[in-house]
Amino acid sequence: MAATALPPSCVGISPATQPPKPITSTSSLKLIGSCHTLTELKQLHCHFIKNGLSHSASYLNNLIAAYVDVATHHSLDYARKSFDYFYEETAAVSLFACNSLLRGYASTGLCDQAILLYIHMAEMGILPDKFTFPSLLSACSKVMAFAEGLQVHGALLKMGFQGNIFVRNSLIHFYAECGRVDLGRKVFDGMLERNVVSWTSLINGYVGRDLPKEAVSLFFEMVDTGIQPNPVTMVCVISACAKLKDLDLGKKVSSYIGKLGVKLNAVMGNALVDMYMKCGDIDNASKIFYECVDRNLVMYNTIMSNYAQHGLSGEVLVVLREMLQRGPCPDKVTMLSTIAACAQLGDLFVGKSSHAYVLRNGLEGWENISNAIIDMYMKCGERESGCKVFEQMPNKTVVTWNSLIAGLIRDGDVELAWKIFDEMPESDLVSWNTMIGALVQVSMFQEAIELFREMQNQGIEADRVTMVGVASACGYLGALDLAKWVYTYIERNDIQIDKQLGTALVDMFSRCGDPQSALRIFTKMDKRDVSAWTAAIGVMAMEGNTKGAIELFNEMLKQGVRPDDVVFVALLTSCSHGGSVDQGRQLFRSMKTTHGISPQIVHYGCMVDLLGRAGLLEEALDLIQSMPMEPNDVIWGSLVAACRKHNNVEMAQYAAEKITQLDPGKVGIHVLLSNIYASAGKWNEVARVRLQMKEKGIQKVPGSSSIEVHGLIHEFTSGDQSHAEYTQIGLMLQEINCRLSEAGYIPDTTNVLLDVDEQEKEHLLSRHSEKLAMAYGLITTDQGAPIRVVKNLRMCSDCHSFAELVSKLYSREIIVRDNNRYHFFRDGICSCRGYW
């Protein structure tokens, strides 16, 4: 029978390749041990059959074990065929053969086959032993076969294997891998005897379930019980420290490597590099990397990806050069870090070389690589190349589309990005966040809010990044009702308020004229960086509350937060709005002398504004002329504005000439100079400036004001009659003017910078955009409700007096945000005290 019914393993083996001599039973066992390839084993198997050994259980056991050790799907297929053939011929197979085959299936990922084999064992009446269950549980964990694993747990309890340490360790691993580390902990706690594998399995389970604190705590408990960790334990616990980003804890854990005599290997070195990098200790990570003599591809990739995440793109390329000279060949992970570094550096040469390497090695099929290449080309200004890569990608994922949109936005083409966004076959949260952020960047605030509402209508849940963009848009719109709704939305949806979102919310409420809410959010923030403190100081600056701004600054210094150049902009602005010249001078000097921060052009601009508002025009001009850098048009513009306030026509002309040299097409300065001439009654000069504006195609930006009522924003321009409720607004203005006249109000017609009669000037004044908005607010909001107006230009002195009297006569708080500051009108008094 042996000569006529050869098993499938003998098919295709020619006689010439088979061993020429018969072998004894003793030598055959040695021959099995000497076989290292599948072909050799197949030849030997055929020879066993020819020599009548095919029905020997011992030969079968050793042969199946040898097939399993080759560890390929093909070799396991031969092992199973031999197993089935023997069972068909003899109606009996050994437990050893079953366990060997089960182990092979589990180790090579054929886990479903392992589970089916276990079921077949039961059908054959073969009882499992302590060697069966570890392999079976390993198979269940790899395919997340939780229900099957529970049944296995029940079976081994019934058979009395619950006391076996190896079986228990396998149970811990199974439960941890299936996400039930709590059940793994129950098994662990019930063990009378534990070895290093028991502890390591549970520690690894905690790390895998993102419970790093529990992992580290268990590690120290393990050491205290006298169990010495092995390299696997150390890798697990070091990874936990990396997740916690706790450098001190990471160093403490790492010290056990030397204390306990654990030998440092490449895997552990890689874990240490990753941990130190994630904890921000770049120097230690680099030191370990370069001291490791057996650096492998994984370690190279670890340090390169971490360098890229820390923005150390130059270091990425340094490591790449060394890798190309003496290390392993770069793979797709290496190239991903390299291309990301090129994008950050704008290094088109290395970026193109990396693209070529990707193409030569067939790595372009990995979508992350292609997405990174698109991003790299876009950031390097090679938009056409980026679009070409996009078009050539056969499978464009949502990440691919997002990369293209982000690149177009970075290139300044928001319109095309929006068009592509609308055409995307599918979008995700990143797509919406990218687009909302882009609209905010280009000051399309209303559109950003509308897009957010559309996002909600489509059932997409916002996250922290979304709300940062939405909060910024609300702040610029000055829409307080919407801002309150946004804050409520964040709280109801349990969106974490981190430093970035908290800062955005503080700024949002500040810009919406609600300093109390802004400071309340600031106070509730657990962690505050210098940006958060700057936003809070900015709240004070908008009110002109110099004292409050400086108190916050001093508190910031007390808490050990180091100031940057931006916080001094907010401080100097608060001094400027509050008229605190001496304190402004002191802060400006302290930048360099106390805090080691060299004043930039923006700080000089704040000082010029501060001195100019106070009427110290000569000192402001001296400061400009002593600046270590060339003054820009903004600096000179601040001086011109101050000259207008203090009627210094000669200095205004000088400053205006400087601006014309720097930026001939600047609209604001021509308008301001024209207004200065008009205030001085120099109508010929007014006509000359306005003629120049006409010849150059420069148009004055019309004054506009907006007011939010019942969640809708209504916008008015000076003299505008297009509003649907204009008739009622006109009647309200008539009533207001009558009541104001009775109270002694006289229109300040010097604000009408046109050569017309007084009656016409009074009519033009009555139709200023902020007055229209205030009138609309009075007829559409409840009695006693605050009226909030946002103006795109500086509020004129007549409108300022108008608002003061309206706040008193109508018992309303009126908040006006112009392009310079906030004005809080209460009972006929403004928070700016006439200083703006």
JODAWO-V735490 format. One record per backbone hydrogen bond with DSSP energy under -0.5 kcal/mol. NH is the residue of the N-H (numbers start at 1). CO is the residue of the C=O. E is the energy in kcal/mol with one decimal. If there is no record, write none. Layout:
nh=NH co=CO e=E
nh=NH co=CO e=E
This chain:
nh=5 co=1 e=-2.2
nh=6 co=4 e=-0.6
nh=10 co=7 e=-2.0
nh=11 co=8 e=-1.5
nh=13 co=10 e=-1.7
nh=14 co=12 e=-0.7
nh=17 co=14 e=-1.4
nh=18 co=15 e=-1.2
nh=28 co=24 e=-1.7
nh=29 co=25 e=-1.0
nh=30 co=26 e=-1.1
nh=31 co=27 e=-2.3
nh=32 co=28 e=-2.2
nh=33 co=29 e=-1.6
nh=34 co=30 e=-1.2
nh=35 co=31 e=-0.8
nh=35 co=32 e=-0.9
nh=41 co=37 e=-1.8
nh=42 co=38 e=-2.3
nh=43 co=39 e=-2.2
nh=44 co=40 e=-2.3
nh=45 co=41 e=-2.6
nh=46 co=42 e=-2.0
nh=47 co=43 e=-1.7
nh=48 co=44 e=-2.2
nh=49 co=45 e=-1.7
nh=50 co=46 e=-2.0
nh=51 co=47 e=-1.7
nh=52 co=49 e=-1.5
nh=53 co=48 e=-3.0
nh=56 co=53 e=-1.7
nh=57 co=55 e=-0.6
nh=60 co=56 e=-2.2
nh=61 co=57 e=-2.8
nh=62 co=58 e=-2.2
nh=63 co=59 e=-2.8
nh=64 co=60 e=-3.0
nh=65 co=61 e=-2.1
nh=66 co=62 e=-2.0
nh=67 co=63 e=-2.5
nh=68 co=64 e=-2.5
nh=69 co=65 e=-1.9
nh=70 co=66 e=-1.2
nh=71 co=67 e=-0.8
nh=71 co=68 e=-0.9
nh=76 co=72 e=-2.3
nh=77 co=73 e=-1.6
nh=78 co=74 e=-1.7
nh=79 co=75 e=-2.1
nh=80 co=76 e=-2.5
nh=81 co=77 e=-2.1
nh=82 co=78 e=-2.5
nh=83 co=79 e=-2.3
nh=84 co=80 e=-3.0
nh=85 co=81 e=-2.6
nh=86 co=82 e=-2.4
nh=87 co=83 e=-2.1
nh=88 co=84 e=-2.5
nh=89 co=85 e=-1.9
nh=90 co=86 e=-2.7
nh=91 co=87 e=-2.5
nh=98 co=94 e=-1.7
nh=99 co=95 e=-3.0
nh=100 co=96 e=-2.5
nh=101 co=97 e=-2.4
nh=102 co=98 e=-2.7
nh=103 co=99 e=-2.6
nh=104 co=100 e=-2.2
nh=105 co=101 e=-2.4
nh=106 co=102 e=-2.3
nh=107 co=103 e=-2.4
nh=108 co=104 e=-1.7
nh=109 co=106 e=-0.8
nh=110 co=105 e=-1.9
nh=111 co=109 e=-1.6
nh=114 co=110 e=-1.5
nh=115 co=111 e=-2.2
nh=116 co=112 e=-2.3
nh=117 co=113 e=-2.3
nh=118 co=114 e=-1.9
nh=119 co=115 e=-1.8
nh=120 co=116 e=-2.3
nh=121 co=117 e=-2.4
nh=122 co=118 e=-1.7
nh=123 co=119 e=-1.8
nh=124 co=120 e=-2.2
nh=125 co=121 e=-0.6
nh=125 co=122 e=-0.8
nh=126 co=121 e=-2.7
nh=127 co=125 e=-0.6
nh=132 co=129 e=-1.2
nh=133 co=129 e=-1.2
nh=134 co=130 e=-0.6
nh=135 co=131 e=-0.7
nh=136 co=132 e=-2.1
nh=137 co=133 e=-3.0
nh=138 co=134 e=-1.9
nh=139 co=135 e=-2.1
nh=140 co=136 e=-2.1
nh=141 co=137 e=-2.2
nh=142 co=138 e=-1.8
nh=143 co=139 e=-1.3
nh=144 co=141 e=-0.8
nh=145 co=140 e=-2.9
nh=146 co=144 e=-2.0
nh=149 co=145 e=-2.3
nh=150 co=146 e=-2.3
nh=151 co=147 e=-1.7
nh=152 co=148 e=-2.1
nh=153 co=149 e=-2.5
nh=154 co=150 e=-2.3
nh=155 co=151 e=-2.4
nh=156 co=152 e=-2.7
nh=157 co=153 e=-1.7
nh=158 co=154 e=-2.0
nh=159 co=155 e=-1.8
nh=160 co=157 e=-1.0
nh=161 co=156 e=-2.8
nh=164 co=161 e=-1.6
nh=168 co=164 e=-2.4
nh=169 co=165 e=-2.4
nh=170 co=166 e=-1.8
nh=171 co=167 e=-1.9
nh=172 co=168 e=-2.3
nh=173 co=169 e=-2.2
nh=174 co=170 e=-2.5
nh=175 co=171 e=-2.6
nh=176 co=172 e=-2.3
nh=177 co=173 e=-2.6
nh=178 co=174 e=-1.7
nh=179 co=176 e=-1.4
nh=180 co=175 e=-2.9
nh=183 co=180 e=-0.8
nh=184 co=180 e=-1.7
nh=185 co=181 e=-2.2
nh=186 co=182 e=-1.4
nh=187 co=183 e=-2.0
nh=188 co=184 e=-2.4
nh=189 co=185 e=-3.1
nh=190 co=186 e=-1.4
nh=191 co=188 e=-1.6
nh=198 co=195 e=-0.6
nh=199 co=195 e=-1.6
nh=200 co=196 e=-2.6
nh=201 co=197 e=-2.7
nh=202 co=198 e=-1.6
nh=203 co=199 e=-2.7
nh=204 co=200 e=-2.9
nh=205 co=201 e=-1.8
nh=206 co=202 e=-2.4
nh=207 co=203 e=-2.2
nh=208 co=204 e=-2.7
nh=209 co=205 e=-1.6
nh=210 co=207 e=-1.5
nh=211 co=206 e=-3.1
nh=215 co=211 e=-1.7
nh=216 co=212 e=-2.4
nh=217 co=213 e=-2.4
nh=218 co=214 e=-2.2
nh=219 co=215 e=-1.8
nh=220 co=216 e=-2.1
nh=221 co=217 e=-1.8
nh=222 co=218 e=-2.3
nh=223 co=219 e=-2.3
nh=224 co=220 e=-2.2
nh=225 co=221 e=-1.3
nh=226 co=223 e=-1.5
nh=227 co=222 e=-1.8
nh=228 co=226 e=-0.5
nh=229 co=227 e=-0.5
nh=234 co=230 e=-2.1
nh=235 co=231 e=-2.3
nh=236 co=232 e=-2.2
nh=237 co=233 e=-2.6
nh=238 co=234 e=-2.5
nh=239 co=235 e=-2.0
nh=240 co=236 e=-1.6
nh=241 co=237 e=-1.9
nh=242 co=238 e=-1.9
nh=243 co=239 e=-1.9
nh=244 co=240 e=-1.9
nh=245 co=241 e=-1.4
nh=246 co=241 e=-1.3
nh=247 co=245 e=-0.8
nh=250 co=246 e=-2.4
nh=251 co=247 e=-2.5
nh=252 co=248 e=-2.1
nh=253 co=249 e=-2.6
nh=254 co=250 e=-2.4
nh=255 co=251 e=-1.6
nh=256 co=253 e=-1.5
nh=257 co=254 e=-1.6
nh=258 co=254 e=-0.6
nh=259 co=255 e=-1.9
nh=260 co=256 e=-2.5
nh=261 co=258 e=-0.7
nh=262 co=257 e=-1.6
nh=269 co=265 e=-2.8
nh=270 co=266 e=-2.3
nh=271 co=267 e=-1.9
nh=272 co=268 e=-2.4
nh=273 co=269 e=-2.4
nh=274 co=270 e=-2.3
nh=275 co=271 e=-2.4
nh=276 co=272 e=-2.8
nh=277 co=273 e=-2.1
nh=278 co=274 e=-2.5
nh=279 co=275 e=-1.8
nh=280 co=277 e=-1.5
nh=281 co=276 e=-2.4
nh=282 co=280 e=-1.4
nh=285 co=281 e=-1.9
nh=286 co=282 e=-2.6
nh=287 co=283 e=-2.4
nh=288 co=284 e=-2.5
nh=289 co=285 e=-2.2
nh=290 co=286 e=-2.6
nh=291 co=287 e=-1.8
nh=292 co=288 e=-1.2
nh=293 co=291 e=-0.5
nh=295 co=292 e=-0.6
nh=300 co=296 e=-2.1
nh=301 co=297 e=-2.6
nh=302 co=298 e=-2.3
nh=303 co=299 e=-2.3
nh=304 co=300 e=-2.1
nh=305 co=301 e=-2.6
nh=306 co=302 e=-1.9
nh=307 co=303 e=-2.4
nh=308 co=304 e=-2.3
nh=309 co=305 e=-2.0
nh=310 co=306 e=-1.9
nh=311 co=308 e=-1.2
nh=312 co=307 e=-2.6
nh=313 co=311 e=-1.5
nh=316 co=312 e=-1.2
nh=317 co=313 e=-1.5
nh=318 co=314 e=-1.6
nh=319 co=315 e=-2.4
nh=320 co=316 e=-2.1
nh=321 co=317 e=-2.1
nh=322 co=318 e=-1.9
nh=323 co=319 e=-2.6
nh=324 co=320 e=-2.4
nh=325 co=321 e=-1.5
nh=326 co=322 e=-2.7
nh=327 co=322 e=-0.8
nh=327 co=323 e=-1.3
nh=335 co=331 e=-2.2
nh=336 co=332 e=-1.7
nh=337 co=333 e=-1.8
nh=338 co=334 e=-2.3
nh=339 co=335 e=-2.9
nh=340 co=336 e=-2.0
nh=341 co=337 e=-2.2
nh=342 co=338 e=-2.3
nh=343 co=339 e=-2.0
nh=344 co=340 e=-2.1
nh=345 co=341 e=-2.5
nh=346 co=342 e=-1.7
nh=347 co=342 e=-1.7
nh=348 co=346 e=-1.3
nh=351 co=347 e=-1.8
nh=352 co=348 e=-2.8
nh=353 co=349 e=-2.2
nh=354 co=350 e=-2.6
nh=355 co=351 e=-2.0
nh=356 co=352 e=-2.4
nh=357 co=353 e=-2.2
nh=358 co=354 e=-2.4
nh=359 co=355 e=-2.1
nh=360 co=356 e=-2.6
nh=361 co=357 e=-1.9
nh=362 co=359 e=-1.0
nh=363 co=358 e=-2.8
nh=364 co=358 e=-0.6
nh=366 co=363 e=-1.8
nh=367 co=365 e=-0.7
nh=369 co=366 e=-1.1
nh=370 co=366 e=-1.5
nh=371 co=367 e=-2.7
nh=372 co=368 e=-2.1
nh=373 co=369 e=-2.3
nh=374 co=370 e=-2.3
nh=375 co=371 e=-2.2
nh=376 co=372 e=-2.6
nh=377 co=373 e=-2.6
nh=378 co=374 e=-2.3
nh=379 co=375 e=-2.5
nh=380 co=376 e=-1.8
nh=381 co=378 e=-1.3
nh=382 co=377 e=-3.0
nh=383 co=381 e=-1.0
nh=386 co=382 e=-2.2
nh=387 co=383 e=-2.5
nh=388 co=384 e=-1.9
nh=389 co=385 e=-2.2
nh=390 co=386 e=-2.0
nh=391 co=387 e=-2.5
nh=392 co=388 e=-1.8
nh=393 co=389 e=-0.8
nh=393 co=390 e=-0.9
nh=396 co=394 e=-0.6
nh=397 co=395 e=-0.7
nh=401 co=397 e=-1.9
nh=402 co=398 e=-2.3
nh=403 co=399 e=-2.3
nh=404 co=400 e=-2.0
nh=405 co=401 e=-2.6
nh=406 co=402 e=-2.8
nh=407 co=403 e=-2.0
nh=408 co=404 e=-2.4
nh=409 co=405 e=-2.4
nh=410 co=406 e=-2.3
nh=411 co=407 e=-1.7
nh=412 co=409 e=-1.5
nh=413 co=408 e=-2.5
nh=414 co=412 e=-1.1
nh=417 co=413 e=-1.9
nh=418 co=414 e=-2.7
nh=419 co=415 e=-1.9
nh=420 co=416 e=-2.7
nh=421 co=417 e=-2.4
nh=422 co=418 e=-2.1
nh=423 co=419 e=-1.1
nh=424 co=420 e=-0.8
nh=424 co=421 e=-0.8
nh=432 co=428 e=-1.8
nh=433 co=429 e=-2.8
nh=434 co=430 e=-2.7
nh=435 co=431 e=-2.1
nh=436 co=432 e=-2.8
nh=437 co=433 e=-2.6
nh=438 co=434 e=-1.9
nh=439 co=435 e=-2.2
nh=440 co=436 e=-1.9
nh=441 co=437 e=-2.1
nh=442 co=438 e=-1.6
nh=443 co=440 e=-1.7
nh=444 co=439 e=-3.0
nh=445 co=443 e=-1.2
nh=448 co=444 e=-1.9
nh=449 co=445 e=-2.1
nh=450 co=446 e=-2.2
nh=451 co=447 e=-2.4
nh=452 co=448 e=-1.9
nh=453 co=449 e=-2.1
nh=454 co=450 e=-2.1
nh=455 co=451 e=-2.3
nh=456 co=452 e=-1.9
nh=457 co=453 e=-2.2
nh=458 co=454 e=-1.5
nh=459 co=456 e=-1.9
nh=460 co=455 e=-2.0
nh=461 co=459 e=-0.6
nh=467 co=463 e=-2.0
nh=468 co=464 e=-1.6
nh=469 co=465 e=-1.6
nh=470 co=466 e=-2.3
nh=471 co=467 e=-2.7
nh=472 co=468 e=-1.9
nh=473 co=469 e=-2.1
nh=474 co=470 e=-2.5
nh=475 co=471 e=-2.3
nh=476 co=472 e=-2.1
nh=477 co=473 e=-1.9
nh=478 co=474 e=-1.5
nh=479 co=474 e=-1.4
nh=480 co=478 e=-1.2
nh=483 co=479 e=-2.2
nh=484 co=480 e=-2.8
nh=485 co=481 e=-2.0
nh=486 co=482 e=-2.5
nh=487 co=483 e=-2.2
nh=488 co=484 e=-2.3
nh=489 co=485 e=-2.6
nh=490 co=486 e=-2.1
nh=491 co=487 e=-2.0
nh=492 co=488 e=-2.8
nh=493 co=489 e=-1.9
nh=494 co=491 e=-1.2
nh=495 co=490 e=-2.3
nh=496 co=494 e=-0.5
nh=498 co=496 e=-1.1
nh=502 co=498 e=-2.9
nh=503 co=499 e=-2.2
nh=504 co=500 e=-2.0
nh=505 co=501 e=-2.4
nh=506 co=502 e=-2.3
nh=507 co=503 e=-2.4
nh=508 co=504 e=-2.3
nh=509 co=505 e=-2.5
nh=510 co=506 e=-2.0
nh=511 co=507 e=-2.6
nh=512 co=508 e=-1.6
nh=513 co=510 e=-1.4
nh=514 co=509 e=-2.9
nh=518 co=514 e=-1.9
nh=519 co=515 e=-2.6
nh=520 co=516 e=-2.0
nh=521 co=517 e=-2.2
nh=522 co=518 e=-2.0
nh=523 co=519 e=-2.4
nh=524 co=520 e=-1.5
nh=525 co=521 e=-0.9
nh=525 co=522 e=-0.8
nh=533 co=529 e=-2.0
nh=534 co=530 e=-2.3
nh=535 co=531 e=-2.2
nh=536 co=532 e=-2.0
nh=537 co=533 e=-2.6
nh=538 co=534 e=-2.3
nh=539 co=535 e=-1.3
nh=540 co=536 e=-1.3
nh=541 co=537 e=-2.1
nh=542 co=538 e=-2.3
nh=543 co=539 e=-1.1
nh=544 co=540 e=-0.9
nh=544 co=541 e=-0.7
nh=545 co=540 e=-2.8
nh=546 co=544 e=-1.5
nh=549 co=545 e=-2.0
nh=550 co=546 e=-2.5
nh=551 co=547 e=-2.3
nh=552 co=548 e=-2.1
nh=553 co=549 e=-2.0
nh=554 co=550 e=-2.6
nh=555 co=551 e=-2.0
nh=556 co=552 e=-2.3
nh=557 co=553 e=-2.1
nh=558 co=554 e=-2.0
nh=559 co=555 e=-1.8
nh=560 co=557 e=-1.5
nh=561 co=556 e=-2.0
nh=562 co=560 e=-0.6
nh=568 co=564 e=-0.8
nh=569 co=565 e=-0.8
nh=569 co=566 e=-0.6
nh=570 co=566 e=-1.5
nh=571 co=567 e=-2.1
nh=572 co=568 e=-2.7
nh=573 co=569 e=-2.1
nh=574 co=570 e=-2.0
nh=575 co=571 e=-1.9
nh=576 co=572 e=-2.3
nh=577 co=573 e=-2.7
nh=578 co=574 e=-1.7
nh=579 co=575 e=-0.9
nh=580 co=575 e=-2.2
nh=581 co=579 e=-1.4
nh=584 co=580 e=-1.9
nh=585 co=581 e=-2.6
nh=586 co=582 e=-2.3
nh=587 co=583 e=-2.5
nh=588 co=584 e=-2.4
nh=589 co=585 e=-2.2
nh=590 co=586 e=-2.2
nh=591 co=587 e=-1.1
nh=592 co=588 e=-0.5
nh=592 co=589 e=-0.7
nh=593 co=589 e=-1.8
nh=594 co=590 e=-1.9
nh=595 co=590 e=-1.9
nh=596 co=592 e=-0.7
nh=597 co=591 e=-3.4
nh=598 co=596 e=-0.6
nh=603 co=600 e=-0.8
nh=604 co=600 e=-1.8
nh=605 co=601 e=-2.1
nh=606 co=602 e=-1.7
nh=607 co=603 e=-2.0
nh=608 co=604 e=-2.6
nh=609 co=605 e=-2.2
nh=610 co=606 e=-2.6
nh=611 co=607 e=-2.9
nh=612 co=608 e=-2.7
nh=613 co=609 e=-2.5
nh=614 co=610 e=-1.5
nh=615 co=612 e=-1.5
nh=616 co=611 e=-2.4
nh=617 co=615 e=-1.7
nh=620 co=616 e=-2.1
nh=621 co=617 e=-2.5
nh=622 co=618 e=-2.5
nh=623 co=619 e=-2.3
nh=624 co=620 e=-2.0
nh=625 co=621 e=-2.3
nh=626 co=622 e=-1.1
nh=627 co=624 e=-1.1
nh=636 co=632 e=-1.8
nh=637 co=633 e=-2.2
nh=638 co=634 e=-2.1
nh=639 co=635 e=-1.5
nh=640 co=636 e=-2.3
nh=641 co=637 e=-2.3
nh=642 co=638 e=-1.9
nh=643 co=639 e=-2.5
nh=644 co=640 e=-2.0
nh=645 co=641 e=-1.9
nh=646 co=642 e=-2.2
nh=647 co=644 e=-0.9
nh=648 co=643 e=-2.4
nh=649 co=647 e=-0.9
nh=652 co=648 e=-1.8
nh=653 co=649 e=-2.3
nh=654 co=650 e=-1.8
nh=655 co=651 e=-2.6
nh=656 co=652 e=-2.6
nh=657 co=653 e=-2.0
nh=658 co=654 e=-1.5
nh=659 co=655 e=-1.9
nh=660 co=656 e=-2.4
nh=661 co=657 e=-1.8
nh=662 co=658 e=-1.6
nh=663 co=659 e=-3.7
nh=666 co=663 e=-1.9
nh=670 co=666 e=-0.9
nh=671 co=667 e=-1.9
nh=672 co=668 e=-2.7
nh=673 co=669 e=-2.7
nh=674 co=670 e=-2.3
nh=675 co=671 e=-2.2
nh=676 co=672 e=-2.2
nh=677 co=673 e=-2.4
nh=678 co=674 e=-2.2
nh=679 co=675 e=-2.6
nh=680 co=676 e=-1.6
nh=681 co=678 e=-1.2
nh=682 co=677 e=-2.8
nh=683 co=681 e=-1.5
nh=686 co=682 e=-1.9
nh=687 co=683 e=-2.5
nh=688 co=684 e=-2.0
nh=689 co=685 e=-2.5
nh=690 co=686 e=-2.5
nh=691 co=687 e=-2.0
nh=692 co=688 e=-2.0
nh=693 co=689 e=-2.2
nh=694 co=690 e=-2.0
nh=695 co=691 e=-2.5
nh=696 co=692 e=-2.1
nh=697 co=694 e=-0.9
nh=698 co=693 e=-3.1
nh=699 co=697 e=-0.5
nh=702 co=700 e=-0.5
nh=705 co=716 e=-2.8
nh=706 co=790 e=-2.4
nh=707 co=714 e=-2.3
nh=708 co=788 e=-0.6
nh=709 co=707 e=-0.6
nh=709 co=712 e=-3.0
nh=712 co=709 e=-1.9
nh=714 co=707 e=-3.0
nh=714 co=712 e=-0.6
nh=716 co=705 e=-3.3
nh=718 co=703 e=-1.7
nh=719 co=767 e=-2.7
nh=720 co=717 e=-2.5
nh=726 co=723 e=-1.9
nh=729 co=725 e=-2.1
nh=730 co=726 e=-2.9
nh=731 co=727 e=-2.1
nh=732 co=728 e=-2.3
nh=733 co=729 e=-2.4
nh=734 co=730 e=-2.0
nh=735 co=731 e=-2.1
nh=736 co=732 e=-2.8
nh=737 co=733 e=-2.9
nh=738 co=734 e=-2.1
nh=739 co=735 e=-2.3
nh=740 co=736 e=-2.8
nh=741 co=737 e=-2.3
nh=742 co=738 e=-2.0
nh=743 co=739 e=-1.2
nh=744 co=741 e=-1.5
nh=745 co=740 e=-2.8
nh=749 co=747 e=-1.3
nh=751 co=748 e=-1.6
nh=752 co=749 e=-1.7
nh=753 co=751 e=-0.9
nh=754 co=752 e=-1.0
nh=756 co=754 e=-1.9
nh=761 co=757 e=-2.0
nh=762 co=758 e=-2.5
nh=763 co=759 e=-2.0
nh=764 co=760 e=-2.5
nh=765 co=761 e=-2.5
nh=766 co=762 e=-1.9
nh=767 co=763 e=-0.6
nh=767 co=764 e=-0.9
nh=768 co=765 e=-1.6
nh=771 co=768 e=-0.8
nh=772 co=768 e=-1.9
nh=773 co=769 e=-2.2
nh=774 co=770 e=-2.3
nh=775 co=771 e=-2.5
nh=776 co=772 e=-2.2
nh=777 co=773 e=-2.3
nh=778 co=774 e=-1.9
nh=779 co=775 e=-1.5
nh=780 co=776 e=-1.1
nh=781 co=777 e=-1.5
nh=785 co=782 e=-2.2
nh=787 co=813 e=-2.6
nh=788 co=786 e=-0.5
nh=789 co=787 e=-0.5
nh=789 co=815 e=-3.2
nh=790 co=706 e=-2.5
nh=791 co=789 e=-0.5
nh=791 co=817 e=-3.4
nh=792 co=704 e=-2.3
nh=800 co=796 e=-1.8
nh=801 co=797 e=-2.1
nh=802 co=798 e=-2.6
nh=803 co=799 e=-2.5
nh=804 co=800 e=-1.9
nh=805 co=801 e=-2.1
nh=806 co=802 e=-2.4
nh=807 co=803 e=-2.3
nh=808 co=804 e=-1.1
nh=809 co=805 e=-3.1
nh=810 co=806 e=-2.4
nh=811 co=808 e=-0.5
nh=812 co=807 e=-1.1
nh=814 co=812 e=-0.6
nh=814 co=825 e=-1.9
nh=815 co=787 e=-3.2
nh=815 co=813 e=-0.5
nh=816 co=814 e=-0.5
nh=816 co=823 e=-2.4
nh=817 co=789 e=-2.9
nh=818 co=816 e=-0.7
nh=818 co=821 e=-2.0
nh=819 co=793 e=-0.8
nh=822 co=542 e=-1.7
nh=823 co=816 e=-2.3
nh=825 co=814 e=-3.2
nh=825 co=823 e=-0.7
nh=826 co=824 e=-0.6
nh=826 co=829 e=-2.8
nh=829 co=826 e=-1.7
nh=831 co=824 e=-1.3
nh=833 co=830 e=-1.7
nh=835 co=832 e=-2.0
nh=836 co=834 e=-0.7
